[in-house]
Amino acid sequence: MANSKTTLTVVIVFFLSLFLKLLVVADLNMSCNEGERKALLEFKQGLKDPSGRLSSWVGADCCKWRGVGCSNQTGNVVKVYLGYRGLGGEISDSLLHLKHLNYLDLSFNDFQGIPIPHFLGSFEWLTHLDLSYAAFGGMVPPHLGNLSHLCYLDLNGVKYPMRVSNLNWLSSLSSLKYLDLGKVNLSEASTNWMQAVNMLPSLLELHLSSCELSGFPHYSNSFINLTSLLVIDLSYNNFNTTLPSWLFNISTTLRELYLNFARIKDPIPHVNLQSLGNLVNLDLSYNNIGREGIIKLVNGLSVWCNNSLEELHLGHNGLGGELPDLLRNFNNLRSLDLSSNRFDGPLPKSIHHLTNLEVLYLNDNCISGPIPPWIGNMLRMKILDLSFNQMNGTVPKSIGQLRELTKMRLDGNSWEGVISEIHFSNLTKLEYFSLRLSTKKQSFHFYVRPEWIPPFSLKYVYISNCNVSSMFPGWLRTQKGLDIIVLKNVGISDTIPKWLWKLDIKFIDLSRNQFFRELPNSLSFSSTAFLVDLSFNRLEGRLPLWFNVNWLFLENNLFSGLIPLNIGDSSSLEVLCVSGNLLNGSIPSSVSKLKGLEAMDLSNNNLSGDIPKNWNDLQQLDIIDLSKNKLSGGIPWWMCSISSLRQLKLGDNNLIGELSSSLQNCKRLYSLDLGNNKFSGVIPKWIGERMSSLKRLRLRGNMLTGDIPEQLCWLSKLHILDLALNKLSGSIPQCFGNLIALTSVTLLDIENDKARTSYSSRMELVVKGQVMKFESILPIVNLIDLSSNNLWGQIPKGIMNLSTLGTLNLSRNQLTGKIPQKIGGMQGLETLDLSCNRLSGPIPPSMSSITTLNHLNLSHNLLLGPIPTTNQFSTFNDPSIYEANLGLCGLPLSANCTPPNDQNHKGDQDDEEDEDDRYMSWFFISMGMGFPVGFWVVCGSLALNKSWRHAYFRFIDETIDWLHVFIIVNMVHLKRKIKRVGFHGSFFSLIYFLFHYIFGVMIIITVNSTIGQSMVAL
């Protein structure tokens, strides 16, 4: 009985103490330290919280607030985790009252470039600090080195630049296991960054991506103290050197090594890769290592980490030859990226042995041959990308056995035969399918039955340039999760089914087919569609209203009637392109409501009336194209109040007046087309003075008068200048040779418009005598066309410096003088038209060195001499390009050139003319100085000495006799020369000879008479 009572007492005491303990703990959990609560509220007051994420920060118990964690034992705040909250503002130092804080996370917020507060280095118990992607900026405070207990530090930056002056403060963080300084500028610490990191013996992960590091420090392997490292990320730096040997021996525990985009070069050092025996992921893509270095590396890895390596990324390294057979040794490889190299040959069987492979990127190489049937045995394959190679043949049916496949890209090859339902029979997980052929392949068909129900549910389908069907593919109706549909140039001739508009599609491109009939009056998507492209079809009727669409392309259809007056209700439009239709009437004023519009193309319709005057609110506009309509009036002032405007095309309308001075406010404009209107007046000087960004200027086909302003030479980016078919006069500015953009090679690139991926720049130019439309290559077209004006004077020699000019058209002017001798320096010239001027002299021999020249017209001038026969001139067989030059001879003209008697005469003719010019210059200089000196010396001597006078007159008599003999001899020589080189070549020699003769006789007679009179006087 006593024992049972004792037992009962013990049990009661135990439960009573447990109950009291729970009460205490419960009481501690119910409230937090009042001072810490106030500190948090003060911290909240300094923050900007537009989304109300801190709305729970009310009440007495701060431990229940979202993003706040307290100790269960003491109730003190130990955690503040406010990542992904969209917060901004200031970080209050009231946080210093949180004496027990060991975890602070402010990642993925927007503090708009404010510096990291120095006081964060005062939390002595802090073990976790995450400020990544929070938009801090400025200098990283070295005070963070005081956080001696810190194990995790992530300062990965974004938007605003951060930097450090040195990393010495890292040495105090001896407990650090995770370090991420990604996007922090470490260029000032580039020489000692490894020395600082080496002081962290506990470090497991090192992330220094995009830190502007340059060069690896040279250390011996024994110096390295990072024996616990698991992950090294040095990607996106500028090392521009070879890999150091210590990097391969840094840690035997290393599992992940990321060196992509690091500018690593050959050679790979000769090292033992045994320490990489645990490597799982290796990324060396986007470098310049070369085949030899990669083969050496793969060979070493295949020995020491053949069982551990799971991901190997070697894309974009310029590797050539056949795919290495050593790949078969990586038994556990799951991801292989060899894209964007120069690998050739067929797919090797070594890939067949990679039975665990899930991801294979072989795109953008030169791999040839068919897809081998064994591809169907790679049953774990999830991503297969063979796009943009030189593969051919049929797609094997076995590809339909890849049950795990989610993404398949077969673009840019030369497939034949048919791809059909059997190719998709077991692809139940397929989400992404792309079959873009580079050109229309009539021999390749994508054929499935109209009633086919596919086993997959696609999110992305892209099929172009192959034959699908004349009917719209009905199987797409079953794909409820589709985000992107592209059926471009696939031969569909059908109406667009109504059910298509009910799908929640983000991107739809049905361009370049034969879709017909009308569309509904209005179309709307449940959520905003990024792009709708129905261009180059046969759709007709009224232009529909589109809602919840960003980019809309309806060009080159048969839409007619008025543009909807309420088009401004399509408020989500950013790009509107309806060119090449049959629209008429005026442009609705409601367009001004499209506040987000970036590009507007209403060109090539029948629109009339004035350009609306109330669009100055469209401040996002990059591109305005109203060309090829019937618009009238002038250029409204608002157009250049849009600061973002870069392309303005108003050509081929009925616009009148002088060029509006408001255009000079378009300081960012790089393409201006006002051609084929009725503009008058002069070309303003401010085009060259104020529009410094201009690359293309087309003013042809107007009524502009006056001189070409020299200020156009200030446009350093100008590469297209078309002023043809005006009434311009004066001479061509000598400074045209200073157009810098026409002296350097321009690489083909997409121009920097916000709408650059939606609207390609285009312009019609007259090249090779015909109107040609340029789009994709327009940025590299170099042209000067001044034809059909009233320009006079000589061709400026400076133009010969424009070494990359492709087209020069100066025809139908009043130009005189010779074609400049140095025209051969224009080595990029493809088209040259100098016809219908008054140019004289020979065709310069240097012109034959322009090997790019393929279109030439020199007709209707005053040129003379033989036509060159070497290089490109041997291909110009059309005599009309030389016609109406009576002095030209040689093929392809019927007039033959008389062969010269002296074989060297033709080659030396220019030298003789230059010699004559130099002789004449010195002759007049000597005459001016020598006459007074000689006169007084002779007269003075004769006046003083009688015997000299008699001797002098005897000399004069003998000289006159000698001159008569000289004239007769030279006249004979002159007749021979006329017979040898023709009249034109000897005419100037005759004038020169007669001038010397008459002048000499006059001098002798004058001197003789003067001296005679002087002697009589004496």
Secondary structure in CASP SS format (residue, H / E / C, confidence):
PFRMAT SS
TARGET T0000
AUTHOR 0000-0000-0000
METHOD secondary structure of the structure
MODEL  1
M C 1.00
A H 1.00
N H 1.00
S H 1.00
K H 1.00
T H 1.00
T H 1.00
L H 1.00
T H 1.00
V H 1.00
V H 1.00
I H 1.00
V H 1.00
F H 1.00
F H 1.00
L H 1.00
S H 1.00
L H 1.00
F H 1.00
L H 1.00
K H 1.00
L H 1.00
L H 1.00
V H 1.00
V H 1.00
A H 1.00
D H 1.00
L H 1.00
N H 1.00
M H 1.00
S C 1.00
C C 1.00
N C 1.00
E H 1.00
G H 1.00
E H 1.00
R H 1.00
K H 1.00
A H 1.00
L H 1.00
L H 1.00
E H 1.00
F H 1.00
K H 1.00
Q H 1.00
G C 1.00
L E 1.00
K E 1.00
D C 1.00
P C 1.00
S C 1.00
G C 1.00
R C 1.00
L C 1.00
S C 1.00
S C 1.00
W C 1.00
V C 1.00
G C 1.00
A C 1.00
D C 1.00
C H 1.00
C H 1.00
K H 1.00
W C 1.00
R C 1.00
G C 1.00
V E 1.00
G E 1.00
C E 1.00
S C 1.00
N C 1.00
Q C 1.00
T C 1.00
G C 1.00
N C 1.00
V E 1.00
V E 1.00
K E 1.00
V E 1.00
Y E 1.00
L C 1.00
G C 1.00
Y C 1.00
R C 1.00
G C 1.00
L C 1.00
G E 1.00
G E 1.00
E C 1.00
I C 1.00
S C 1.00
D H 1.00
S H 1.00
L H 1.00
L H 1.00
H H 1.00
L C 1.00
K C 1.00
H C 1.00
L C 1.00
N C 1.00
Y E 1.00
L E 1.00
D E 1.00
L C 1.00
S C 1.00
F C 1.00
N C 1.00
D C 1.00
F C 1.00
Q C 1.00
G C 1.00
I C 1.00
P C 1.00
I C 1.00
P C 1.00
H H 1.00
F H 1.00
L H 1.00
G H 1.00
S H 1.00
F C 1.00
E C 1.00
W C 1.00
L C 1.00
T C 1.00
H E 1.00
L E 1.00
D E 1.00
L C 1.00
S C 1.00
Y C 1.00
A C 1.00
A C 1.00
F C 1.00
G C 1.00
G E 1.00
M E 1.00
V C 1.00
P C 1.00
P H 1.00
H H 1.00
L H 1.00
G H 1.00
N H 1.00
L C 1.00
S C 1.00
H C 1.00
L C 1.00
C C 1.00
Y E 1.00
L E 1.00
D E 1.00
L C 1.00
N C 1.00
G C 1.00
V C 1.00
K C 1.00
Y C 1.00
P C 1.00
M E 1.00
R E 1.00
V C 1.00
S C 1.00
N C 1.00
L C 1.00
N H 1.00
W H 1.00
L H 1.00
S H 1.00
S H 1.00
L C 1.00
S C 1.00
S C 1.00
L C 1.00
K C 1.00
Y E 1.00
L E 1.00
D E 1.00
L C 1.00
G C 1.00
K C 1.00
V E 1.00
N E 1.00
L C 1.00
S H 1.00
E H 1.00
A H 1.00
S C 1.00
T C 1.00
N C 1.00
W H 1.00
M H 1.00
Q H 1.00
A H 1.00
V H 1.00
N C 1.00
M C 1.00
L C 1.00
P C 1.00
S C 1.00
L C 1.00
L C 1.00
E E 1.00
L E 1.00
H E 1.00
L C 1.00
S C 1.00
S C 1.00
C C 1.00
E C 1.00
L C 1.00
S C 1.00
G C 1.00
F C 1.00
P C 1.00
H C 1.00
Y C 1.00
S C 1.00
N H 1.00
S H 1.00
F H 1.00
I C 1.00
N C 1.00
L C 1.00
T C 1.00
S C 1.00
L C 1.00
L C 1.00
V E 1.00
I E 1.00
D E 1.00
L C 1.00
S C 1.00
Y C 1.00
N C 1.00
N C 1.00
F C 1.00
N C 1.00
T E 1.00
T C 1.00
L C 1.00
P C 1.00
S H 1.00
W H 1.00
L H 1.00
F H 1.00
N H 1.00
I C 1.00
S C 1.00
T C 1.00
T C 1.00
L C 1.00
R C 1.00
E E 1.00
L E 1.00
Y E 1.00
L C 1.00
N C 1.00
F C 1.00
A C 1.00
R C 1.00
I E 1.00
K E 1.00
D C 1.00
P C 1.00
I C 1.00
P C 1.00
H C 1.00
V C 1.00
N C 1.00
L H 1.00
Q H 1.00
S H 1.00
L H 1.00
G C 1.00
N C 1.00
L C 1.00
V C 1.00
N E 1.00
L E 1.00
D E 1.00
L C 1.00
S C 1.00
Y C 1.00
N C 1.00
N E 1.00
I C 1.00
G C 1.00
R H 1.00
E H 1.00
G H 1.00
I H 1.00
I H 1.00
K H 1.00
L H 1.00
V H 1.00
N H 1.00
G H 1.00
L H 1.00
S H 1.00
V H 1.00
W H 1.00
C C 1.00
N C 1.00
N C 1.00
S C 1.00
L C 1.00
E C 1.00
E E 1.00
L E 1.00
H E 1.00
L C 1.00
G C 1.00
H C 1.00
N C 1.00
G C 1.00
L C 1.00
G E 1.00
G E 1.00
E E 1.00
L C 1.00
P C 1.00
D H 1.00
L H 1.00
L H 1.00
R H 1.00
N H 1.00
F C 1.00
N C 1.00
N C 1.00
L C 1.00
R C 1.00
S E 1.00
L E 1.00
D E 1.00
L C 1.00
S C 1.00
S C 1.00
N C 1.00
R E 1.00
F E 1.00
D E 1.00
G E 1.00
P C 1.00
L C 1.00
P C 1.00
K H 1.00
S H 1.00
I H 1.00
H H 1.00
H H 1.00
L C 1.00
T C 1.00
N C 1.00
L C 1.00
E C 1.00
V E 1.00
L E 1.00
Y E 1.00
L C 1.00
N C 1.00
D C 1.00
N C 1.00
C E 1.00
I E 1.00
S E 1.00
G E 1.00
P C 1.00
I C 1.00
P C 1.00
P H 1.00
W H 1.00
I H 1.00
G H 1.00
N H 1.00
M C 1.00
L C 1.00
R C 1.00
M C 1.00
K C 1.00
I E 1.00
L E 1.00
D E 1.00
L C 1.00
S C 1.00
F C 1.00
N C 1.00
Q E 1.00
M E 1.00
N E 1.00
G E 1.00
T C 1.00
V C 1.00
P C 1.00
K H 1.00
S H 1.00
I H 1.00
G H 1.00
Q H 1.00
L C 1.00
R C 1.00
E C 1.00
L C 1.00
T C 1.00
K E 1.00
M E 1.00
R E 1.00
L C 1.00
D C 1.00
G C 1.00
N C 1.00
S E 1.00
W E 1.00
E C 1.00
G E 1.00
V E 1.00
I E 1.00
S C 1.00
E H 1.00
I H 1.00
H H 1.00
F H 1.00
S C 1.00
N C 1.00
L C 1.00
T C 1.00
K C 1.00
L C 1.00
E C 1.00
Y E 1.00
F E 1.00
S E 1.00
L E 1.00
R E 1.00
L E 1.00
S E 1.00
T E 1.00
K E 1.00
K E 1.00
Q E 1.00
S E 1.00
F E 1.00
H E 1.00
F E 1.00
Y C 1.00
V C 1.00
R C 1.00
P C 1.00
E C 1.00
W C 1.00
I C 1.00
P C 1.00
P C 1.00
F C 1.00
S C 1.00
L C 1.00
K C 1.00
Y E 1.00
V E 1.00
Y E 1.00
I E 1.00
S E 1.00
N E 1.00
C E 1.00
N E 1.00
V C 1.00
S C 1.00
S C 1.00
M C 1.00
F C 1.00
P C 1.00
G H 1.00
W H 1.00
L H 1.00
R H 1.00
T H 1.00
Q C 1.00
K C 1.00
G C 1.00
L C 1.00
D C 1.00
I E 1.00
I E 1.00
V E 1.00
L E 1.00
K E 1.00
N C 1.00
V C 1.00
G C 1.00
I C 1.00
S C 1.00
D C 1.00
T C 1.00
I C 1.00
P C 1.00
K H 1.00
W H 1.00
L H 1.00
W H 1.00
K H 1.00
L C 1.00
D C 1.00
I C 1.00
K C 1.00
F E 1.00
I E 1.00
D E 1.00
L C 1.00
S C 1.00
R C 1.00
N C 1.00
Q C 1.00
F C 1.00
F E 1.00
R E 1.00
E E 1.00
L C 1.00
P C 1.00
N C 1.00
S E 1.00
L E 1.00
S E 1.00
F E 1.00
S E 1.00
S E 1.00
T E 1.00
A E 1.00
F E 1.00
L E 1.00
V E 1.00
D E 1.00
L C 1.00
S C 1.00
F C 1.00
N C 1.00
R E 1.00
L E 1.00
E E 1.00
G E 1.00
R C 1.00
L C 1.00
P C 1.00
L E 1.00
W E 1.00
F E 1.00
N E 1.00
V E 1.00
N E 1.00
W E 1.00
L E 1.00
F E 1.00
L C 1.00
E C 1.00
N C 1.00
N C 1.00
L E 1.00
F E 1.00
S E 1.00
G E 1.00
L E 1.00
I C 1.00
P C 1.00
L C 1.00
N C 1.00
I H 1.00
G H 1.00
D H 1.00
S C 1.00
S C 1.00
S C 1.00
L C 1.00
E C 1.00
V E 1.00
L E 1.00
C E 1.00
V C 1.00
S C 1.00
G C 1.00
N C 1.00
L E 1.00
L E 1.00
N E 1.00
G E 1.00
S C 1.00
I C 1.00
P C 1.00
S H 1.00
S H 1.00
V H 1.00
S H 1.00
K H 1.00
L C 1.00
K C 1.00
G C 1.00
L C 1.00
E C 1.00
A E 1.00
M E 1.00
D E 1.00
L C 1.00
S C 1.00
N C 1.00
N C 1.00
N E 1.00
L E 1.00
S E 1.00
G E 1.00
D E 1.00
I C 1.00
P C 1.00
K C 1.00
N C 1.00
W C 1.00
N C 1.00
D C 1.00
L C 1.00
Q C 1.00
Q C 1.00
L C 1.00
D C 1.00
I E 1.00
I E 1.00
D E 1.00
L C 1.00
S C 1.00
K C 1.00
N C 1.00
K E 1.00
L E 1.00
S E 1.00
G E 1.00
G C 1.00
I C 1.00
P C 1.00
W H 1.00
W H 1.00
M H 1.00
C H 1.00
S H 1.00
I C 1.00
S C 1.00
S C 1.00
L C 1.00
R C 1.00
Q E 1.00
L E 1.00
K E 1.00
L C 1.00
G C 1.00
D C 1.00
N C 1.00
N E 1.00
L E 1.00
I E 1.00
G E 1.00
E E 1.00
L C 1.00
S C 1.00
S H 1.00
S H 1.00
L H 1.00
Q H 1.00
N H 1.00
C C 1.00
K C 1.00
R C 1.00
L C 1.00
Y C 1.00
S E 1.00
L E 1.00
D E 1.00
L C 1.00
G C 1.00
N C 1.00
N C 1.00
K E 1.00
F E 1.00
S E 1.00
G E 1.00
V E 1.00
I C 1.00
P C 1.00
K C 1.00
W H 1.00
I H 1.00
G H 1.00
E H 1.00
R H 1.00
M C 1.00
S C 1.00
S C 1.00
L C 1.00
K C 1.00
R E 1.00
L E 1.00
R E 1.00
L C 1.00
R C 1.00
G C 1.00
N C 1.00
M E 1.00
L E 1.00
T E 1.00
G E 1.00
D C 1.00
I C 1.00
P C 1.00
E H 1.00
Q H 1.00
L H 1.00
C H 1.00
W H 1.00
L C 1.00
S C 1.00
K C 1.00
L C 1.00
H C 1.00
I E 1.00
L E 1.00
D E 1.00
L C 1.00
A C 1.00
L C 1.00
N C 1.00
K E 1.00
L E 1.00
S E 1.00
G E 1.00
S C 1.00
I C 1.00
P C 1.00
Q H 1.00
C H 1.00
F H 1.00
G H 1.00
N H 1.00
L C 1.00
I H 1.00
A H 1.00
L H 1.00
T C 1.00
S C 1.00
V C 1.00
T C 1.00
L C 1.00
L C 1.00
D C 1.00
I C 1.00
E C 1.00
N C 1.00
D C 1.00
K C 1.00
A C 1.00
R C 1.00
T C 1.00
S C 1.00
Y C 1.00
S C 1.00
S C 1.00
R C 1.00
M E 1.00
E E 1.00
L E 1.00
V E 1.00
V E 1.00
K C 1.00
G C 1.00
Q E 1.00
V E 1.00
M E 1.00
K E 1.00
F E 1.00
E C 1.00
S C 1.00
I C 1.00
L H 1.00
P H 1.00
I H 1.00
V C 1.00
N C 1.00
L E 1.00
I E 1.00
D E 1.00
L C 1.00
S C 1.00
S C 1.00
N C 1.00
N E 1.00
L E 1.00
W E 1.00
G E 1.00
Q C 1.00
I C 1.00
P C 1.00
K H 1.00
G H 1.00
I H 1.00
M H 1.00
N H 1.00
L C 1.00
S C 1.00
T C 1.00
L C 1.00
G C 1.00
T E 1.00
L E 1.00
N E 1.00
L C 1.00
S C 1.00
R C 1.00
N C 1.00
Q E 1.00
L E 1.00
T E 1.00
G E 1.00
K E 1.00
I C 1.00
P C 1.00
Q H 1.00
K H 1.00
I H 1.00
G H 1.00
G H 1.00
M C 1.00
Q C 1.00
G C 1.00
L C 1.00
E C 1.00
T E 1.00
L E 1.00
D E 1.00
L C 1.00
S C 1.00
C C 1.00
N C 1.00
R E 1.00
L E 1.00
S E 1.00
G E 1.00
P C 1.00
I C 1.00
P C 1.00
P H 1.00
S H 1.00
M H 1.00
S H 1.00
S H 1.00
I C 1.00
T C 1.00
T C 1.00
L C 1.00
N C 1.00
H E 1.00
L E 1.00
N E 1.00
L C 1.00
S C 1.00
H C 1.00
N C 1.00
L E 1.00
L E 1.00
L E 1.00
G E 1.00
P E 1.00
I C 1.00
P C 1.00
T C 1.00
T C 1.00
N H 1.00
Q H 1.00
F H 1.00
S H 1.00
T H 1.00
F C 1.00
N C 1.00
D C 1.00
P H 1.00
S H 1.00
I H 1.00
Y C 1.00
E C 1.00
A C 1.00
N C 1.00
L C 1.00
G E 1.00
L E 1.00
C E 1.00
G C 1.00
L C 1.00
P C 1.00
L C 1.00
S C 1.00
A C 1.00
N C 1.00
C C 1.00
T C 1.00
P C 1.00
P C 1.00
N C 1.00
D C 1.00
Q C 1.00
N C 1.00
H H 1.00
K H 1.00
G H 1.00
D H 1.00
Q H 1.00
D H 1.00
D H 1.00
E H 1.00
E H 1.00
D H 1.00
E H 1.00
D H 1.00
D H 1.00
R H 1.00
Y H 1.00
M H 1.00
S H 1.00
W H 1.00
F H 1.00
F H 1.00
I H 1.00
S H 1.00
M H 1.00
G H 1.00
M H 1.00
G H 1.00
F H 1.00
P H 1.00
V H 1.00
G H 1.00
F H 1.00
W H 1.00
V H 1.00
V H 1.00
C H 1.00
G H 1.00
S H 1.00
L H 1.00
A H 1.00
L H 1.00
N C 1.00
K H 1.00
S H 1.00
W H 1.00
R H 1.00
H H 1.00
A H 1.00
Y H 1.00
F H 1.00
R H 1.00
F H 1.00
I H 1.00
D H 1.00
E H 1.00
T H 1.00
I H 1.00
D H 1.00
W H 1.00
L H 1.00
H H 1.00
V H 1.00
F H 1.00
I H 1.00
I H 1.00
V H 1.00
N H 1.00
M H 1.00
V H 1.00
H H 1.00
L H 1.00
K H 1.00
R H 1.00
K H 1.00
I H 1.00
K H 1.00
R H 1.00
V H 1.00
G H 1.00
F H 1.00
H H 1.00
G H 1.00
S H 1.00
F H 1.00
F H 1.00
S H 1.00
L H 1.00
I H 1.00
Y H 1.00
F H 1.00
L H 1.00
F H 1.00
H H 1.00
Y H 1.00
I H 1.00
F H 1.00
G H 1.00
V H 1.00
M H 1.00
I H 1.00
I H 1.00
I H 1.00
T H 1.00
V H 1.00
N H 1.00
S H 1.00
T H 1.00
I H 1.00
G H 1.00
Q H 1.00
S H 1.00
M H 1.00
V H 1.00
A H 1.00
L C 1.00
END
